[in-house]
Amino acid sequence: MYQLLRPLLFRMSPEQAHTASLWAARMAQRTVLPLVASQYRFEDERLKQRLWGNTFPSPVGLAAGADKNAQAVPFWEAVGFGFVEVGSVSARPAAGNPTPRAFRLPEDQALINRLGLNNEGAEAVAERLEQGRSDRSRPLGVNLAKTHDPDIMGEAALEDFRTSFRHLVGPADYVTLNVSCPNTPDGGTFEDPAALDTLLDAIAAEQKAPGLAVPVLIKLSPPLSDRVLFDTRLEEILAVTTAHDVDGFIATNTAPDRQGVQTSDERLEEIGAGGLSGPPLEDRATRLVQYLYRATDGEIPIVGVGGVHDAASAYAKIRAGASL
């Protein structure tokens, strides 16, 4: 299907193509969802596993970023994903960065985006997820990020995360704290170990309220190299997350640098800043999965994200230590 649609999609800008794809997914789930599921959904007992009290029918899920506002969750389940992570969602609605803000790198089969956490806000997304709760059959993750506003810092930033958490913890089977987004000037603030410690204190306080306990995962930045053997900052982050009994890691976010790409320097300079995703990120993400697995003795589940584009690349993440 993709080979048939690719020429049409590539006549659009990347963001237009993404919007069109979401529209098509929403239309399909309203009209022909059983037919889609009959053609694409696949289950095998050998793929099932229990994590965080939930059954994942397949280890391959849809990462955050594709469906920020949770518009097509039943469709993603129907085409075979074992779980879906929506978001990033922030406490307040955000328009994101000015366009153009997504760029193809055809030579690398990759994408650069600086969307800037555009989303409808925690309250709107929570309402949509609650309304569609009965239509879901697979685990749902919700990715939370701080509202894209440089004036929201310090205690206000903590309250921003707490607000999102309160709204979205109900429909979520797990919550991801996106502390490493490279697409806003202040997006990586909470990946600093001291700031992360403060944030996890705030979220732990929220979880003490009735009905607000949920597994919490941390999404990390990619390492600077695919040959990471020891990283002091990562060790500090692991010490903080261990102290807070964090339930899992997501490795990795998009990369702010341009390592491993074949696209010309002139084109990259023309595009400018943004997070890199796709095959150029694959080896670095896999290396971080391996690093985290060894550092935690395989006791904390890891979701491997970055450059997964076929069965072999998915299996490489699993061999490195990823549960999902």
N, C-alpha and C positions, 0 to 999 in steps of 0.2 A: 504493500500500500504506500509506504514512504517513497519508494522509487517512482511511483506514479505521481505522487503529490509534490515531490521535491521541486520540480521546475516551477510550479505555480507558487509555492511558498517562497522560493528564492527570488521571485519578482517583487515580493513585499520586503519591507524592512524587517529585521529580526523581531522587533516588538510587535509590528503589525501581524506577522506570521504567528507569533505566540498568542496574540489576542484572538485571531481567527481560529486557531486550534482549540482554545478554551471554549469559544462559542460553539464549535462543532461538537465538542465533548458534552456540553450542556444540552444541546439539541438531541444528541444520541441517547443520553440517559433519560430524557423525557419521552422518547418515542420507541427506540429499538434496543433498550438495554438488555432484555432477555436474549435477543439474537446475538448481540455483541458477546455476552457472557458465554453463550453456547459455543462460540467460535474460538474464543481466546482464553477463557479462564481454565487454568490447569491446576490440578492438585495431585500430590503424591505423598503418601505417609512418610517417605524418607526425607522429605523436605520440611516437615513440621517440627516445631520446637516450642517450648514454653519459656518465656522470658517475662519477668516483672508481673507474673500472674496472668499473662495473656498467651493465647495460642497464635503463633505466626504460621500460616499455612505455607508460606514460601519465604526464603530469606531475602528476596529481592523486593525492595519497596521504592516508592517515589519520594525523592528528597524534597525538602523545602525549597521554595523558589518557583516551582512550576505552577502551583495553585495557591497563591498567597492568601486568597480570600475564601478558600474552601468551597468553590463553586461546582466542582465536578467529582467529589469523592466517590460516589457510587460508580461513576464511569471508570475511574482508575482501578477500582476493585474488579470491575467486570472484565477489563483487559488483562487481568492476571497478576497485578501487584499484590504481594503478600501483606503489605501495610502501606499507609500513606501518611506523610508528614506535611501539614499545611503551614503556611506562613512564609516569611516571618510576619508576625502580627505585632503591632505596637499598641500602646494604650490609646493613643489618639490617632484618628485618620491622618494619612500623610500622602501627599501627591508625589513625593520623590523628587529626583533631580530633573533638570530641564532635558528635553529631548534634543538630538538623538542621544540615547543612553544604552544602546545594545548594539554590538558589532560582531559580525561573523569574521572568522579567520579560516576560510575554506581550505587553505593549504594544511592547516593543523586540525581540521574537523573540530574546531574549538570556538568558544564564544567569550567575548569580554562584555561585562555589563556593569553599569553604574546606576542602576535603577533608583537606588537610594531608599529602600524599604517602603516603597509605595504600597499602601494597603488601606482597607476600609476601617480599620480600627478594631480593638478587641471586642467592644460591645456588639457591633454588627456581625463580626465573624462568629462570636459565641451564639448569637441568636440563630444564625444559619445552621450551625452545627447541631444545636438543640432540636431544631425543626426536622433535620434529616437523620436524627439518631437512629430511628427505627429502620432506615434504609441501609445502614452500615453493617457489614458482616466481618470486618477485619480490623486489626488494631489501628488506632489513629493517634498520631503524634501531632502536637502543636508547638511550633517554633516561635519563641518570644524574643523580641528585640526592643531596645529602647527607642522611643519615638525620635524620629529624625528632626531634631531641633537642638542646636548648640547651646541654647539657653537652659536646657534641662540637664543639669549636672548635679553632682553631690547627692544630697538627700532627696532632691526632686527626681533624680534619675532612679533612685531606689524605689520611690513611691510609684514611678512610672511602671517599673517591672512588676511591683506588687499588684497594681491595678489590673494589668493584663493577666496576671496569674489568677486573681480572684474571678475574673470573667470567664476564663477559658479552661480552668482546671476541671470543671464539671464534665464536659464532653470528651476530655482527653484521656487516652490510655497511658500516655507519657508526655512530659513537657520538656522541650529543649530550650536551654538558655543560650541564645546566640550572642555570645560575648566577643565575637571575633569578626564581625562583618566589616569588610574593607571598603564598603561603598558609601560611607559617610565620614566626615572629618573626625567625628568622635566615636565611631562605631566600635573600635577596639578597646575602649576605655576599660571595660570590666575583665579583660584578659590579663591585666596586671594582677599578680597574685594577691596583693593587699586589697585591691578593689573587688576581686572575685570573692575573697573571704567575707567582705562586708555584704556583698550581694547574696551569697549563700546563707548568711545569718538572717537576712531579711526574708528570704524565701522559706527558710526553716520555721521562722516565726509564723508565717502565713499557714504553713502546713499543720500547725497545731490546732487550727480551727476545725470543727466538725465538717467532714466531707471534702476537705481540701488536701488530703494526702494523696500524692501521685508520684510515680517515679520521675526523677529529675536527671536529665542528661546535659552535658556541657559540649558545645560545638567549638572545636579548636581550629586555629589557623594552620595552614600547611607548614611543614618545616622549610628552612631555607634551602635544603638540599635533599636529594633522595639517598644520601649516604649518612644520614643522621645516626650517630652512635651514642652521643651524650649531649644533652642540652640543659644547661643550668636552669633556664627559665621554665622549661617543661617540668623539670624536677620540682621546682617550687610550686607550680600549678598542681602537680600530682599530690604534693604534700597537703595543699589546701583542700583539694577534693576528697582526699582520703579522710581528713579530719571531719569532713561534713557528710561522709558516707554517700557521696554522689553515686547514682545508680548506673551510670553509663557515660560513654563518650561518643561523640560523632567526629570522625576524622576523614575529611577535613572540610573547611570552608573553601571558598574560591581564593585564588592567590592574587595579591596586588602587584606582583612582579611578572616578568615575561620569560622566565626560565623555560627552556626546552621548546620554544616555538620556532617555526621556520619562516613565518611571515616577516617581511622586510622591516628594517628599522624605520624606514620612512613611513610605512603604513601604520606601524605601532605608534609613532610620534603623532601622526594625524589623528588616531583614535584617542589617545590620551589615557587618563586614569580609568580604573575599573577592575573588577574581579575576574580573573581568568578561570575558565572551567573547561573540561573536556580532556582528551587524551594527554595533552602536555602535563596535566596534573597527576596522571595515574600513578606513576612510580613513587612520587613524593607522598601521596596519600597512603599508598600501600605500605610504604616504609614507616609512616607514623602509626598505622594500625599495628604493625609488628612491634614497634617500640613500646606502645601502650600495653600490648598484650604481655610482653615480657616484664615490663615494669610493674604490672599488677598481678603477675603470676596467673594470668588468664581468668581471674576471679570476677572481673567487672565486664559486662557486655560492651562490645564496641560495634558501632555502625560505620562501615567503611564507605566513604563517599568521595568520588573524584575519579573521573575517567572510566567509569563502569559503562561499557557500551556493547558488551556481548557476554556470552556464557563464560568464556575463558577469563575475561577481566573480572567478572563477578567472583569466579572461583579463586582467582589470585588473592582477592581480599579475604576470602574465607580461609585460605591456606595461611595467610599472614596472621590470622587471629580474630577476624571479624565474625560476630554472630549473625549480623544482618548486612 
